[in-house]
Amino acid sequence: ADPSRCAERVGSVFAVELQSCNTGISSQRWRFDGTELRLRDSSRCMQFDFSEDILTEVITRSCDGGSDQEWARTSSSNIDPTPDNNIVFSEFKKIRFATDTDKCVGVSSTSSGTRL
């Protein structure tokens, strides 16, 4: 993991990419409520999109409680997943799909602009 990289919702395309961390950017501020990864100041949630059991992309959509917006995690520390707690991705060991815990979010590179 590269602690200088953060997951960021990019532009109007709803993509989620790794970018240099900047605490002043609201599109990098996520909260985890135990199931959803939600942009802190938004009604948009991180959602995974599968095509024939292959993850094609991680995007943001309006939060709808669907199984494609359910996440699970293992953490390197005890983080209280309350809505008021900002989650820093460097504190996560794995971010998994709640509906298929054998699959985790991964990236091919830690370079800025790499899509999740």
Secondary structure, 3 states (H helix, E strand, C coil): CCCCEEEEEECCCCEEEEEECCCCCHHHCEEECCCCEEECCCCEEEEEEEECCEEEEEEEEECCCCHHHCEEEEECCCCCCCCCCECCHHHEEEEEECCEEEEECCCCCCCCCCEC
